[in-house]
Amino acid sequence: MKADPIALLTSLGHAVTSRLDRLGLATRFAIAVFSVLGVVFVRFGLIIRELYFSGVRSLSIVIVSGLFVGMVLAVQGYEVLQRYGSTEALGVIVALSLVRELGPVVTALLFAGRASSAVTAEIGLMRATDQLAAMDMMAVDPLARVIAPRFLAAIFSLPLLAALFSAAGIVGAWIIGVKLIGIDDGAFWSQMQASVDVRIDIVNGVLKSVVFGVAVGLISVFEGYFAVPTAEGVSTATTRTVVTSSLAVLLLDLVLTVMMFRGLN
């Protein structure tokens, strides 16, 4: 049975226009959210509550993951550096890998899987149970009351969590490299301190975390706010948040890395 070319073109056109329509909706939503951010700081307690929900309750998985990632990097790095007689540079390799790349990226992926998915589900359930509509009826802007605090919490939480991830990873590498393998303690820390630059390495890593926080936070609140008000719709929105956030983080990481290295040359 031959495929109808008209039907294929129609389905392709519908897919493209629906994606463009959703992109336009997301752009308008982002502009609306940014326009109410100043109002949220009047009720700073809302942001603190969401910081606890998104940031503090993500500490355990972030720190444990960072500790084990640092240990794995130490084992792998030692095996490579041993061939060239440069095992004292293990701290430099681990620190640069964590601060520049793995810290911001892995933390953002963990944040998307743990906190952002929960935010989407929470907002989606509020949509399904007509809580957002009730706020509109009472002249309470749901963007300022519900969306903006969660969005700001993601922006504030991710850089702090990424810093803790990197710190835990360095501690894990120190445990493996110094305490178990026997690398000189002074060489481990002194070479790391001499090689890691604040502006080039740490600041760029923080900037990455902030950009990831904007992207992940915006995706999570957008998917929850426009979720279909059914159990299946909320489930689909939650899954879409994790997938879209992960892809956005990896794409933004590539773009930011190219821009940062080009700026250094």
N, C-alpha and C positions, 0 to 999 in steps of 0.2 A: 504494500500500500504506500503510495507516494505521498510525501508531505506537501501540504498546500503552502506555496510560497507566500501567499497573501496572509494566511493565518500565522506563519512564522514571523513575518514583518510586523503584524499587528501585536503579537505577544512580545516581540522585542521592543517595539515602541512603547507598549504599556509598561514594561519593566523599566525602561529608561526614564520615562516621564514620572513614574511613581517614585523612583530614586531621587530625581531632581526635586519633586514636590516635597519629599521628606527632608532633603537637604535644605531647601528654602524654609521649611517649618522649623528645622533645628537652628538655622541662622536667626530667624525672628525670635525664637525662644531665648537664644543666647543674649541677644540685644536686650530683651525684656528683663532677663535676670541681672545683667550688668547694670541696668538702669536703677534697680532697687537695692543694690548692695550697700549704698550709703545709709539707707533707712535701717538696715539690720543692726548696725553698730549701736543704735540707740538702745536696743534690747540685747546687750552683749551676752546675757545669760543663755540665750538661744544658741549662740555659737559655742559657748563653753559646754553646753550639754551635748551638742553634736560632736565636738572635739573628743569628749569622753567616749561617745559611742563609736566613732570612726577611728580615733587614734589610740586612746588608752587601751581599749579592748582588742586592738590589733597588736599590742606590744609583744605578747607571748610568742605568736607565730613568727613575727618579724625577727625577734632576737634569737630564737632557737634556730630559725632558718639561716640567719647570718652567721651564727656560730659554726654550724655544720658546713656551710659554703666556704668559710675561711679555712676550716680544717681540710676540706677536699682540695682547695687551692694550694695549701701548704704541702700536702702529699704529692700532688701532681707537679708543682713547681720545683720541689726539692729533687725529684727524679730527673727533671730536665737540667736544672742548674748544676747538679752533681757531675754531669758529663763535661762541663766546661770549668769546673773548679770555682764556681761563683755562688756557693750555697749561702754566703753571708748576705747576698742580695735578695734573699727570699722575702724579707719584709717589704722591700721596695716593690717587688712584683705583685704581692698580695694587696698592698695598700693602693697602688695605682689601679689595679683591676677593680677593686671594690669602690673606690672613691669616684673614678671616672665613669665606670660602666655598670658593673653588676649591682652596686648599691642602689642607684636610682631605678634601674630597670626591673630588677627582681622585686624590689619593694613595691613598685607600682603594680606589677602583676599580682603579687600577694594581696595588695590593697584592693585591686579590682575583684579578686575572687572572694575576699572576706567581707570588706566593708561596703564597697559599691553595690554588690549584688543585694546586700541587706537593705541599703538605702532604696534601691529600685523596688524591691518587694514591699517595703514599708509604704512608699508613696503610691505604688500601684494598688495596694489594699485600701489606702485612703480614697483613691479614685473609685474603687469598686464598691466601697461602702458609703459613697456620697459625702464623705467628710469635706472634700475640697469644694464640692458644690454648696455645702452648708456654710462654709466660710464666705463664699461669694454672696450668699443670701444675707449674711450678717455684716456685709461691707468690710470684710477682712481679706486683704490681698493674699492669696495662697503663695504667690511667688515670694513675697517678703516674709511671710510667716513660716512657710514650710521649705521652699526650694532654696532660697538664698543662704540660710544658715548651714544647710547640708553641703552646699557647693563651697562655701568658704571653709568649712571644716576639712574638706578634702585638700584644698590648697594649703592650709596651714599644717595639716597632719603629715602629708607625704614627705616634705623635706626633713622634718624631725625624725620620722620613722626611717628614712633612708640613711640619715646620719647614725642612728642607733644600729641599723643593719651593718653598716661599714665598720663601726666600732666593735660590734660583736664578732664580725668576721676577722678583724685584725687580732682580737684576743684569741679566737680559735686557732689562727695561724701561729700565734706565739706559743700556745700550748703544745701544738704538734712540733713546730720547728725547734723551739728552745728547750722545752721540758722533756719531750720524748726523743727527738732526734739528736739534740745536743749542739745546735748552732749557738755561737757566742751571743749572749744576751745583749751586750753593748753594741755589737756590730748590727744586730737585727734592728734595734731602735735607732741608732745613729744614722745608718744609711737611709732608713725610711724618712727620718726627719730632714735629711739633706736633699732628698730627691723629690719629695712631694711638695709641690708649689701651691701656695694658697690661692693665688689668682687663677692659674692655669688649670689646676686639678680640682681643688675643693669648690671654688666659686662656680666653675662650669658644672660640676656635679649638682650643686644646689639649684642652679638655673634649670637643669634638666628636670629635677624633682618638681619644681614649681610648675613647669610646663606640663608635665605628666599629671600633676594634681588638677590643673585646669581642665585638661582633656578628660580624665577619668571622672572627675566630679560632674562635669557638664553632661557627659554621656549618661551617667547613672540617674541624675535627676530628670533628664529629658525622657529617657525610656520609661521611668516610673510615672511621670506626669501624663504621658500620652499612651499609657498601657491600656489595652482593651479591658474594660471592667468586668472581667470574668476570671475564674481560677486559672484557666488555660492561658488567658491573655497576660496575667501577671507572671506566670511561669515562663512564657515566651519572652517577655520583656526582661526578666532577670537573666535568662540565658543570653539574650542579645547583648545585654550590658557587659557581661564577662568577655564574650567573643570580640565585640567591637572595641572595648577598652584595651584588650590585649593587643589587637592588631594596631590600634592607634598608638599605643606606647612604643611598639617595635618600629613603626614607620617614623614617628617623631624622633626616636632615638637615632635612627640613621640620618635623618635630616640635620638634627642638632649636632651630631658628631662631625659630619662633613663641614658644617658651617664653622664649628669651633676650631677644627684643625686647619681649615683654610684661613681663619683669622690669625692663627699662630705663624703661618708661613709668610 
